Amino acid sequence: MNTSGPVDQGLRLIPFRGLRYVPERVGSLAAVTSPPYDVVVRPDGLHHLESADPHNIVRLILPQADTARDRHRQAADTLDRWLAEGVIAPDPDPVLYVYEQRNDEILQRGLIGALALSPAAEGIVLPHEDVMDDVVADRAELMRTTGAHLEPLLLTYRGDGGTPTGAGAVIDRTVLREPLLATTTEDGFRHRLWAVTDPSDRREIETDLARHQALIADGHHRWATYLRLQREQSAPGPWDYGLVLLVDTARHPLQVRAIHRLLRGLSVSRALKALSGHFRVQRVEGPLPRALDALAEAAAAGNAFLLAGDGGFHLVDRPDPALLARTVRADRPDAWRTLDATVLHSALLDEVWRIPDAPEHIGYIHDTAAAVEQAERLDATAVLMHPVREEVVRDLARQGVTMPRKSTSFGPKPATGLVMRSLALD
């Protein structure tokens, strides 16, 4: 995908009245933030965030109740109560926001706004991963019930590079001012947020973004949810836009990490036994960083996975070509057919281990150590993955080919809870 080339109709990012926590009403802004809903490691991470502050955003994005209906209703009631109590308040005017994340190694800046929705076929916003219908249905019901977009998606586009112009120039001017907020989260990232209020700045951003298309880096399920809810509407309105963070990767390259699988109900011993004759299996030495180095070395030569959960590490590589020929779809590009995620789901999960791709059987975990810990605690199998190269992701998206779901984790991801969007205010 050429995210800097001309398109018939490019990105359209409009201002909105952001909902933000009132600092005086919470312990700290850091204590009420959270990673995106699908990155929170449940239940440990959820309990940790809930105890950080009684108003932590997880009570909205991951409400806890016995039924889905009760969870969604609880989130809506909580949001309404916090608004009534002045814990959260809308900004006075519609604005675009400049958002900065920084630690000792990374500086990322982008624009938060309400982006005009478009299906993938229009070539304006392109997905690169498949989605799970049950997750989209759950997020859709949460958005319907709360009438809000609670966390921005992460989208990327490629600017022209060189001396900043357009949106990049506006961002550089804006960060010289005092921010609306500044906080440091426990992961060491420092977050700052500014409002872009000058009409000429907004026109400059609009003109620049109209030349670009974007890649969904993080938030495929929420983007699919936006589109589903838009289709339900009978007239134009706020549902035609979705809350996003847009980052120019020519200036701020993202990190690409793997998303690991937790196979509930499958012990490592059973998993290894079933691999006989299909893959080469070797026990590799720990600790975890050393085992991951072995995975990276094997992945450079072909498909490779690291199994954990029994106190050790097992490198799985060199798949049987006959197995791949029998299980992997032949009507896709070679870059897709050779993806680790493709081989994992087509050959291992579907054929060798025969594990249904359902939440009760497979968990998706971003943190490597957490995946190993949960597998050991549950007598389950963690399948540790090696990251996909970013150029592979872009190339497949350019061809309109989506990768297996949860193939990549781009970051750094925006902190959830710094700015939200109420559809009732638009």
C-alpha positions as CSV (number, residue, x, y, z in Angstrom):
1,M,0.0,0.0,0.0
2,N,1.4,3.4,-1.0
3,T,0.1,5.6,1.8
4,S,1.8,8.7,0.3
5,G,0.4,8.3,-3.2
6,P,-2.6,10.2,-4.5
7,V,-6.1,8.8,-3.8
8,D,-9.5,9.9,-5.2
9,Q,-10.7,10.8,-1.8
10,G,-8.4,10.7,1.1
11,L,-8.6,10.9,4.9
12,R,-11.0,13.4,6.5
13,L,-10.4,14.0,10.1
14,I,-12.9,16.4,11.9
15,P,-12.8,18.1,15.3
16,F,-15.0,16.8,18.2
17,R,-15.7,17.8,21.8
18,G,-13.5,15.3,23.7
19,L,-14.6,13.8,27.0
20,R,-11.7,14.0,29.4
21,Y,-11.1,13.2,33.1
22,V,-11.1,16.3,35.4
23,P,-7.7,16.0,37.1
24,E,-9.0,17.4,40.4
25,R,-11.6,14.6,40.7
26,V,-9.3,11.6,40.3
27,G,-6.2,10.4,42.1
28,S,-4.0,11.0,39.0
29,L,-4.5,10.9,35.2
30,A,-2.1,8.0,35.0
31,A,-4.1,6.0,37.6
32,V,-7.3,6.2,35.4
33,T,-5.7,5.2,32.1
34,S,-5.4,1.7,30.7
35,P,-4.0,-0.1,27.7
36,P,-6.5,-0.9,24.9
37,Y,-9.2,-3.4,26.0
38,D,-7.6,-6.3,24.2
39,V,-4.2,-5.8,25.6
40,V,-5.3,-5.9,29.3
41,V,-4.2,-9.3,30.7
42,R,-7.2,-10.6,32.4
43,P,-7.9,-11.2,35.3
44,D,-4.6,-10.0,36.9
45,G,-4.2,-6.9,34.8
46,L,-7.9,-6.0,35.1
47,H,-7.8,-6.3,38.9
48,H,-4.6,-4.2,39.0
49,L,-6.2,-1.4,37.0
50,E,-9.5,-1.5,38.9
51,S,-7.6,-1.1,42.2
52,A,-5.4,1.8,40.8
53,D,-8.3,4.2,41.0
54,P,-12.1,3.8,41.5
55,H,-12.6,5.7,38.2
56,N,-10.2,3.7,36.1
57,I,-11.3,3.5,32.5
58,V,-11.4,-0.3,32.5
59,R,-14.8,0.1,34.3
60,L,-16.0,1.4,30.9
61,I,-14.1,-0.7,28.4
62,L,-14.1,-4.0,30.3
63,P,-17.1,-3.8,32.7
64,Q,-17.7,-6.8,34.9
65,A,-21.1,-8.4,35.2
66,D,-22.8,-11.8,34.7
67,T,-24.2,-11.2,31.3
68,A,-23.2,-9.2,28.2
69,R,-26.3,-7.1,28.5
70,D,-25.6,-6.3,32.1
71,R,-21.9,-5.5,31.4
72,H,-22.9,-3.0,28.7
73,R,-25.6,-1.4,30.7
74,Q,-23.2,-1.1,33.6
75,A,-20.7,0.7,31.5
76,A,-23.3,3.2,30.2
77,D,-24.6,3.8,33.8
78,T,-21.0,4.3,35.0
79,L,-20.2,6.8,32.2
80,D,-23.5,8.7,32.9
81,R,-22.7,8.9,36.6
82,W,-19.2,10.1,36.1
83,L,-20.4,12.8,33.8
84,A,-23.1,13.9,36.3
85,E,-20.5,13.9,39.1
86,G,-18.0,15.9,37.1
87,V,-15.4,13.2,37.1
88,I,-15.4,13.4,33.3
89,A,-16.4,16.5,31.4
90,P,-16.6,17.5,27.7
91,D,-14.2,20.1,26.3
92,P,-16.1,23.3,25.5
93,D,-15.5,23.3,21.8
94,P,-14.8,20.8,19.0
95,V,-11.1,20.5,18.4
96,L,-8.5,18.2,16.9
97,Y,-5.9,16.9,19.4
98,V,-2.1,16.5,19.1
99,Y,-1.0,13.5,21.2
100,E,2.5,12.7,22.2
101,Q,4.0,9.5,23.7
102,R,7.6,9.5,24.8
103,N,10.0,7.4,26.7
104,D,13.8,7.1,26.8
105,E,13.8,5.4,23.3
106,I,10.7,6.4,21.5
107,L,9.0,9.6,20.5
108,Q,5.6,9.3,18.8
109,R,3.3,12.2,17.9
110,G,0.0,12.1,16.0
111,L,-3.5,13.6,15.6
112,I,-6.6,12.5,17.4
113,G,-9.9,13.3,15.8
114,A,-13.1,11.8,14.3
115,L,-12.3,10.1,11.0
116,A,-14.8,9.7,8.2
117,L,-15.6,6.0,7.8
118,S,-15.0,4.2,4.6
119,P,-15.1,0.5,3.6
120,A,-11.8,-1.2,2.6
121,A,-12.9,-1.3,-1.0
122,E,-12.6,2.5,-1.3
123,G,-8.9,2.2,-0.5
124,I,-8.9,5.1,2.0
125,V,-8.5,3.1,5.3
126,L,-7.1,-0.4,4.7
127,P,-7.2,-3.3,7.2
128,H,-4.5,-5.9,7.3
129,E,-6.0,-8.5,9.6
130,D,-9.2,-10.5,9.7
131,V,-11.6,-10.0,12.7
132,M,-13.7,-12.2,14.9
133,D,-17.5,-11.7,14.6
134,D,-18.2,-12.3,18.3
135,V,-15.7,-9.6,19.3
136,V,-17.2,-7.1,16.9
137,A,-20.7,-7.9,18.1
138,D,-19.6,-7.3,21.7
139,R,-17.9,-4.0,21.0
140,A,-20.9,-2.9,18.9
141,E,-23.3,-3.4,21.7
142,L,-21.0,-1.6,24.1
143,M,-20.8,1.4,21.8
144,R,-24.5,1.4,21.2
145,T,-25.3,1.3,24.9
146,T,-22.8,3.9,26.0
147,G,-23.2,6.1,22.9
148,A,-19.5,6.7,23.0
149,H,-16.2,5.8,21.5
150,L,-14.1,5.1,24.5
151,E,-10.6,4.5,23.0
152,P,-9.0,5.7,19.8
153,L,-7.8,3.3,17.1
154,L,-4.2,3.6,15.9
155,L,-3.9,4.3,12.2
156,T,-0.8,5.1,10.2
157,Y,-0.1,7.0,7.0
158,R,3.2,7.9,5.3
159,G,4.0,11.6,4.8
160,D,6.5,12.9,2.4
161,G,9.4,12.9,4.8
162,G,12.0,15.7,4.9
163,T,11.0,19.1,6.2
164,P,7.6,18.9,7.9
165,T,4.7,20.4,6.0
166,G,0.9,20.1,6.4
167,A,-0.2,18.1,9.4
168,G,3.5,17.6,10.5
169,A,4.2,21.3,10.5
170,V,1.0,21.9,12.6
171,I,2.0,19.3,15.1
172,D,5.5,20.7,15.4
173,R,4.1,24.2,16.1
174,T,1.5,22.9,18.5
175,V,3.9,21.0,20.8
176,L,5.7,24.3,21.6
177,R,2.7,25.4,23.6
178,E,1.5,24.3,27.1
179,P,-0.4,21.0,26.9
180,L,-3.9,20.4,28.1
181,L,-2.5,17.5,30.1
182,A,0.7,15.7,30.9
183,T,1.1,12.4,32.8
184,T,3.5,9.5,33.0
185,T,2.0,6.0,33.1
186,E,3.6,3.1,35.0
187,D,5.2,1.7,31.8
188,G,7.4,4.7,31.7
189,F,5.7,6.5,28.8
190,R,5.1,10.2,29.2
191,H,1.9,11.4,27.6
192,R,0.9,15.0,26.5
193,L,-2.2,16.3,24.8
194,W,-2.8,19.6,23.0
195,A,-5.9,21.1,21.3
196,V,-5.6,22.4,17.8
197,T,-8.1,25.4,17.7
198,D,-6.8,27.7,15.0
199,P,-9.0,27.4,11.8
200,S,-6.0,27.9,9.5
201,D,-4.1,25.0,11.3
202,R,-7.1,22.8,10.8
203,R,-7.4,23.7,7.1
204,E,-3.7,22.9,6.7
205,I,-4.3,19.5,8.3
206,E,-7.4,18.8,6.2
207,T,-5.6,19.7,2.9
208,D,-2.7,17.4,3.8
209,L,-4.6,14.4,5.0
210,A,-6.9,14.5,1.9
211,R,-3.8,13.3,-0.1
212,H,-3.3,10.2,2.0
213,Q,-4.7,6.8,2.8
214,A,-4.1,4.9,6.1
215,L,-3.3,1.5,7.4
216,I,-5.1,0.2,10.5
217,A,-2.2,-0.5,12.8
218,D,-4.2,-1.4,15.9
219,G,-8.0,-1.6,16.3
220,H,-9.3,-3.8,13.5
221,H,-12.3,-5.0,15.6
222,R,-13.2,-1.5,16.7
223,W,-13.0,-0.3,13.0
224,A,-15.2,-3.2,11.9
225,T,-17.5,-2.1,14.8
226,Y,-17.6,1.5,13.5
227,L,-18.6,0.2,10.1
228,R,-21.3,-2.1,11.4
229,L,-22.9,0.6,13.5
230,Q,-22.7,3.1,10.6
231,R,-24.6,0.6,8.4
232,E,-27.4,0.4,11.0
233,Q,-28.2,4.2,10.7
234,S,-30.9,5.5,8.4
235,A,-29.4,9.0,8.0
236,P,-26.0,10.7,8.1
237,G,-24.8,11.6,11.5
238,P,-22.1,11.1,14.2
239,W,-22.0,7.3,13.5
240,D,-20.3,8.2,10.2
241,Y,-17.1,9.0,12.0
242,G,-14.8,7.0,14.4
243,L,-12.3,8.0,17.0
244,V,-8.7,7.5,15.8
245,L,-5.1,8.5,16.4
246,L,-3.3,9.1,13.1
247,V,0.5,8.8,13.1
248,D,2.8,9.6,10.2
249,T,5.2,6.7,10.1
250,A,7.7,8.5,7.8
251,R,8.4,10.7,10.9
252,H,7.5,8.2,13.7
253,P,8.0,4.6,12.7
254,L,6.0,2.1,14.8
255,Q,7.3,-1.0,16.5
256,V,5.8,-4.3,15.4
257,R,5.5,-7.0,18.0
258,A,4.0,-10.5,17.9
259,I,0.7,-11.6,19.6
260,H,1.0,-14.9,21.3
261,R,-1.6,-17.7,21.6
262,L,-2.7,-19.4,24.8
263,L,-4.2,-22.9,24.0
264,R,-6.5,-23.7,26.9
265,G,-7.1,-27.3,27.6
266,L,-4.0,-28.5,25.6
267,S,-1.0,-29.5,27.7
268,V,2.5,-29.1,26.3
269,S,3.1,-32.8,26.5
270,R,0.0,-33.5,24.3
271,A,0.9,-30.7,21.9
272,L,4.4,-32.1,21.4
273,K,3.2,-35.6,20.9
274,A,0.9,-34.6,18.2
275,L,3.7,-32.8,16.3
276,S,5.6,-36.0,15.6
277,G,6.2,-36.3,11.8
278,H,4.8,-32.9,11.1
279,F,7.5,-30.5,12.5
280,R,10.9,-30.6,14.0
281,V,10.9,-30.2,17.8
282,Q,13.9,-29.2,19.9
283,R,14.1,-28.3,23.5
284,V,15.9,-25.0,24.0
285,E,17.5,-23.5,27.0
286,G,16.0,-20.7,29.0
287,P,15.5,-18.2,30.4
288,L,12.8,-16.6,28.2
289,P,15.0,-14.0,26.5
290,R,17.5,-16.7,25.5
291,A,14.7,-18.9,24.2
292,L,13.3,-16.0,22.2
293,D,16.7,-15.5,20.6
294,A,16.6,-19.2,19.4
295,L,13.1,-18.5,18.0
296,A,14.4,-15.4,16.1
297,E,17.2,-17.4,14.6
298,A,14.9,-20.2,13.5
299,A,12.3,-17.7,12.1
300,A,14.9,-16.2,9.9
301,A,15.0,-19.5,7.9
302,G,11.3,-20.3,7.9
303,N,8.2,-20.9,10.0
304,A,9.1,-21.3,13.7
305,F,7.2,-21.3,17.0
306,L,8.2,-21.6,20.7
307,L,6.0,-23.7,22.9
308,A,6.0,-23.1,26.7
309,G,3.9,-24.1,29.7
310,D,5.7,-27.0,31.3
311,G,8.5,-25.1,32.8
312,G,10.7,-25.4,29.6
313,F,10.8,-24.1,26.1
314,H,10.4,-26.1,22.9
315,L,11.3,-24.8,19.4
316,V,9.0,-26.0,16.7
317,D,10.2,-25.4,13.1
318,R,10.7,-27.1,9.7
319,P,7.1,-28.0,8.9
320,D,6.5,-31.0,6.6
321,P,6.0,-29.5,3.1
322,A,3.2,-32.1,2.4
323,L,1.3,-30.8,5.5
324,L,1.5,-27.3,4.3
325,A,0.5,-28.2,0.8
326,R,-2.6,-30.0,2.2
327,T,-3.7,-27.4,4.7
328,V,-2.7,-23.9,3.5
329,R,-4.8,-22.1,0.9
330,A,-3.2,-22.0,-2.5
331,D,-5.2,-19.0,-3.8
332,R,-3.2,-16.5,-1.8
333,P,0.1,-14.7,-2.4
334,D,3.3,-16.5,-1.2
335,A,3.8,-13.8,1.4
336,W,0.5,-14.8,3.0
337,R,1.0,-18.5,2.6
338,T,4.3,-18.5,4.5
339,L,3.2,-16.3,7.4
340,D,3.7,-17.9,10.8
341,A,0.2,-17.1,11.7
342,T,-1.1,-18.7,8.5
343,V,0.8,-21.9,9.2
344,L,-0.2,-21.9,12.9
345,H,-3.9,-21.6,12.2
346,S,-4.1,-23.7,9.0
347,A,-1.7,-26.5,9.8
348,L,-1.3,-26.6,13.6
349,L,-4.6,-25.4,15.1
350,D,-7.0,-26.8,12.4
351,E,-5.2,-29.9,11.4
352,V,-2.6,-31.2,13.9
353,W,-4.2,-30.1,17.2
354,R,-7.8,-29.6,16.0
355,I,-8.5,-26.7,18.3
356,P,-11.5,-24.5,17.5
357,D,-10.7,-20.8,17.0
358,A,-13.0,-19.7,19.8
359,P,-12.3,-17.6,22.9
360,E,-12.9,-20.6,25.3
361,H,-10.1,-22.5,23.5
362,I,-7.6,-19.8,22.4
363,G,-6.5,-16.7,24.1
364,Y,-4.5,-13.9,22.4
365,I,-1.9,-12.3,24.7
366,H,0.5,-9.5,23.8
367,D,2.9,-9.8,26.7
368,T,5.4,-12.7,26.3
369,A,6.1,-13.3,29.9
370,A,2.3,-13.2,30.8
371,A,1.6,-15.8,28.1
372,V,4.2,-18.2,29.6
373,E,3.0,-17.6,33.2
374,Q,-0.7,-18.2,32.3
375,A,0.2,-21.4,30.4
376,E,2.2,-22.8,33.4
377,R,-0.6,-21.9,35.8
378,L,-3.3,-23.5,33.7
379,D,-1.4,-26.5,32.5
380,A,-1.9,-25.1,29.0
381,T,0.3,-24.4,26.0
382,A,1.6,-21.0,25.1
383,V,2.6,-20.6,21.4
384,L,5.1,-17.8,21.3
385,M,5.3,-16.0,17.9
386,H,8.1,-14.1,16.1
387,P,7.0,-10.6,14.9
388,V,6.1,-10.0,11.2
389,R,8.2,-7.5,9.4
390,E,6.3,-4.2,8.7
391,E,7.0,-4.3,5.0
392,V,5.2,-7.6,4.7
393,V,2.2,-6.1,6.4
394,R,2.2,-3.1,4.0
395,D,2.7,-5.3,0.9
396,L,-0.2,-7.6,1.7
397,A,-2.5,-4.6,2.6
398,R,-1.6,-3.1,-0.8
399,Q,-2.8,-6.2,-2.5
400,G,-6.0,-6.2,-0.5
401,V,-5.1,-9.4,1.3
402,T,-5.8,-9.6,5.1
403,M,-3.6,-11.5,7.4
404,P,-5.0,-14.0,10.0
405,R,-6.4,-12.2,12.9
406,K,-4.1,-11.1,15.7
407,S,-1.0,-11.5,13.5
408,T,0.6,-8.3,14.6
409,S,0.8,-5.8,17.4
410,F,1.8,-2.3,16.4
411,G,2.9,0.2,19.0
412,P,3.2,2.2,21.0
413,K,-0.6,2.2,21.4
414,P,-2.5,5.2,22.6
415,A,-3.3,5.2,26.3
416,T,-7.1,4.6,26.8
417,G,-8.7,7.2,29.0
418,L,-7.0,10.4,28.0
419,V,-9.7,11.5,25.5
420,M,-13.0,9.9,24.6
421,R,-15.8,10.8,22.2
422,S,-19.5,11.1,23.0
423,L,-21.7,10.7,20.0
424,A,-24.4,12.8,21.7
425,L,-22.2,15.8,21.5
426,D,-21.5,15.7,17.8
